[in-house]
Structure formats: C-alpha cells, structure tokens
Amino acid sequence: MWESLHVITDSPPPGEIPLAAVLVPLYEDAAGDIRVVLTKRPDTMPTHAGHIAFPGGRPDPTDSGPIDTALREAFEEVGIPAGDVDVLGFLPAIHTVEFSLLVVPVVGRLRGVPTLVPSEREVAMVLEPRLVDLAEPDRWRFELWQGRPVWFYDLDGEILWGATARMMRQLLRMED
C-alpha cells in the first residue's frame, strides 16, 4: 500500500498566507498493516476544539520550514522524535476555513511502531486507524456545505471531517 499513496515532492513556497504544517505519521504495525496517527483535540482548545487532526500547528520563528514545524509539533503533541521520521513528501496544501492559513501536510514514515506520549494540554485522545479501512469508499459520507462536498468518516464514534478528512482522502488518492 505504500506505493499507492499520493505524495508530492515539493512544499509550497512561502507566500502571503501564513504556512502552518501537520505531520501525516504513517507506520507499519506488527501485522503488516499501515496505520496513521491522528489526535482528538481537547474541547478546551481555543481552535478546532474536539476535532480529529494530524499533529501540527503554526510555525515557530526557529522552524526553517514546514518539515521543521510538522516534526516539532508531532514531538510536542504525541512524542514522535524527529529522528524516527523519514519524510516521504507532501500533500497539496489546504487553505483552512476557520483561519486564513495554508496548512502543509508533511507525510512521514515512522521507523517502527511508535511509543506515543500524548500531551495532556493538546491531545484528548490518540487514534491509529488502518489505511486499508480509511481507503474503503463506502465508509465515507459527504454533505454539501455551500455547494461543496464535506467528507465524514466514523472512527469508532469519533468523526474525521473537514481539512483533515480532505488530506486523508488526498493521501489515499480518493480526490484531487
């Protein structure tokens, strides 16, 4: 399944819209299934409260670009050491609706099954679904919002939707 993932080689250049970054952390479990690490943000967060998301956020002044931001945020949020990530490339950047940010998804393959340490402040729950399940088209549904499809996926009672769902669908070649 690794070879079927949609990953591009170039990060978008800096522009007028600030760049945030997320890590799309993928790993192979003991059974040989590829899994992705997602987080549920606490209801107390000032932005995207309760949403399912990839680890990530806004850049620090010390970050040299989206890769640094994504790796730093993944370590802060779920304890993934940067040295345990092989960056495979990027997904197309997505403009968020809630804020005027361009989010750059950085796709990384983890070296082994991670030992995750969620930040109590930033993570209410960690989810690790299999990509093969996420790739089943019948498990997705959409609603039209202002004439555009918004995709939803039920993760055992937690709902993946919005920008993260769009990124996931792009990764799995389910949309452009």
C-alpha positions as semicolon CSV with decimal commas, in nm:
position;residue;x (nm);y (nm);z (nm)
1;M;0,000;0,000;0,000
2;W;0,298;0,236;0,049
3;E;0,338;0,275;-0,327
4;S;-0,029;0,364;-0,379
5;L;-0,013;0,673;-0,155
6;H;-0,035;1,013;-0,322
7;V;0,270;1,212;-0,214
8;I;0,423;1,509;-0,396
9;T;0,786;1,615;-0,370
10;D;0,756;1,992;-0,339
11;S;0,638;2,201;-0,048
12;P;0,452;2,517;-0,143
13;P;0,671;2,827;-0,142
14;P;0,614;3,086;0,130
15;G;0,360;3,344;0,023
16;E;0,124;3,600;0,165
17;I;-0,080;3,344;0,359
18;P;0,098;3,206;0,669
19;L;0,204;2,841;0,644
20;A;0,110;2,600;0,920
21;A;0,215;2,236;0,897
22;V;0,094;1,896;1,008
23;L;0,267;1,561;1,012
24;V;0,086;1,269;0,849
25;P;0,263;0,999;1,056
26;L;0,241;0,652;0,900
27;Y;0,379;0,327;1,033
28;E;0,357;-0,046;0,977
29;D;0,216;-0,240;1,271
30;A;0,313;-0,594;1,381
31;A;0,051;-0,744;1,147
32;G;0,193;-0,554;0,847
33;D;-0,094;-0,303;0,829
34;I;-0,013;0,062;0,762
35;R;-0,162;0,287;1,027
36;V;-0,184;0,663;1,065
37;V;-0,160;0,861;1,388
38;L;-0,444;1,106;1,449
39;T;-0,532;1,307;1,757
40;K;-0,853;1,436;1,904
41;R;-0,810;1,790;2,023
42;P;-0,949;1,867;2,371
43;D;-1,277;2,055;2,393
44;T;-1,087;2,326;2,583
45;M;-0,866;2,422;2,287
46;P;-0,920;2,775;2,151
47;T;-0,923;2,646;1,790
48;H;-1,063;2,329;1,634
49;A;-1,185;2,209;1,976
50;G;-1,283;1,842;1,972
51;H;-1,169;1,789;1,613
52;I;-0,977;1,487;1,486
53;A;-0,649;1,612;1,339
54;F;-0,296;1,530;1,241
55;P;-0,033;1,656;1,486
56;G;0,070;2,004;1,379
57;G;0,027;2,375;1,408
58;R;0,171;2,717;1,345
59;P;0,543;2,767;1,287
60;D;0,786;2,888;1,550
61;P;1,043;3,151;1,449
62;T;1,311;2,882;1,487
63;D;1,147;2,648;1,230
64;S;1,322;2,651;0,893
65;G;1,006;2,546;0,707
66;P;0,704;2,315;0,709
67;I;0,907;1,999;0,776
68;D;1,058;2,151;1,092
69;T;0,716;2,274;1,205
70;A;0,548;1,937;1,146
71;L;0,823;1,739;1,321
72;R;0,841;1,978;1,618
73;E;0,464;1,977;1,663
74;A;0,442;1,595;1,635
75;F;0,701;1,563;1,910
76;E;0,524;1,821;2,131
77;E;0,178;1,668;2,079
78;V;0,239;1,292;2,075
79;G;0,610;1,238;2,146
80;I;0,725;1,126;1,799
81;P;1,100;1,201;1,784
82;A;1,203;1,378;1,463
83;G;1,481;1,123;1,415
84;D;1,220;0,845;1,392
85;V;1,052;1,002;1,085
86;D;1,154;0,953;0,723
87;V;0,988;1,234;0,529
88;L;0,826;1,091;0,214
89;G;0,700;1,422;0,076
90;F;0,393;1,641;0,096
91;L;0,023;1,651;0,017
92;P;-0,123;1,958;-0,155
93;A;-0,152;2,247;0,089
94;I;-0,503;2,322;0,213
95;H;-0,648;2,661;0,298
96;T;-0,841;2,640;0,625
97;V;-1,184;2,795;0,658
98;E;-1,165;2,895;1,024
99;F;-0,836;3,088;0,988
100;S;-0,652;3,236;0,694
101;L;-0,379;2,972;0,700
102;L;-0,234;2,745;0,440
103;V;-0,172;2,405;0,600
104;V;0,112;2,200;0,455
105;P;0,073;1,825;0,519
106;V;0,415;1,658;0,557
107;V;0,393;1,282;0,501
108;G;0,633;1,079;0,713
109;R;0,705;0,711;0,758
110;L;0,787;0,622;1,117
111;R;1,072;0,380;1,185
112;G;0,874;0,115;1,366
113;V;0,566;0,118;1,585
114;P;0,573;0,444;1,783
115;T;0,551;0,476;2,157
116;L;0,314;0,770;2,174
117;V;0,310;1,011;2,467
118;P;0,012;1,246;2,420
119;S;0,035;1,600;2,555
120;E;-0,235;1,641;2,820
121;R;-0,283;2,002;2,712
122;E;-0,315;1,942;2,336
123;V;-0,445;1,585;2,294
124;A;-0,763;1,433;2,438
125;M;-0,720;1,101;2,254
126;V;-0,492;0,928;2,003
127;L;-0,641;0,724;1,719
128;E;-0,442;0,486;1,498
129;P;-0,671;0,362;1,219
130;R;-0,554;0,133;0,941
131;L;-0,519;0,295;0,599
132;V;-0,691;-0,003;0,437
133;D;-1,006;0,081;0,635
134;L;-0,982;0,452;0,554
135;A;-0,947;0,362;0,184
136;E;-1,292;0,194;0,174
137;P;-1,512;0,439;-0,021
138;D;-1,836;0,302;0,126
139;R;-1,731;0,402;0,477
140;W;-1,718;0,772;0,380
141;R;-2,017;1,004;0,351
142;F;-2,044;1,366;0,247
143;E;-2,272;1,663;0,292
144;L;-2,289;1,967;0,070
145;W;-2,188;2,282;0,255
146;Q;-2,226;2,600;0,048
147;G;-2,231;2,380;-0,261
148;R;-1,910;2,194;-0,177
149;P;-1,878;1,836;-0,053
150;V;-1,753;1,800;0,305
151;W;-1,644;1,443;0,380
152;F;-1,701;1,250;0,703
153;Y;-1,562;0,919;0,831
154;D;-1,670;0,746;1,153
155;L;-1,370;0,633;1,361
156;D;-1,542;0,423;1,625
157;G;-1,771;0,707;1,726
158;E;-1,525;0,990;1,662
159;I;-1,580;1,180;1,338
160;L;-1,299;1,262;1,097
161;W;-1,407;1,556;0,879
162;G;-1,304;1,890;0,735
163;A;-0,948;1,968;0,630
164;T;-0,805;1,653;0,790
165;A;-1,056;1,433;0,605
166;R;-0,968;1,607;0,280
167;M;-0,596;1,549;0,342
168;M;-0,663;1,183;0,420
169;R;-0,863;1,141;0,101
170;Q;-0,584;1,306;-0,098
171;L;-0,327;1,073;0,059
172;L;-0,538;0,773;-0,039
173;R;-0,599;0,907;-0,393
174;M;-0,971;0,940;-0,326
175;E;-0,978;1,301;-0,453
176;D;-0,750;1,557;-0,617
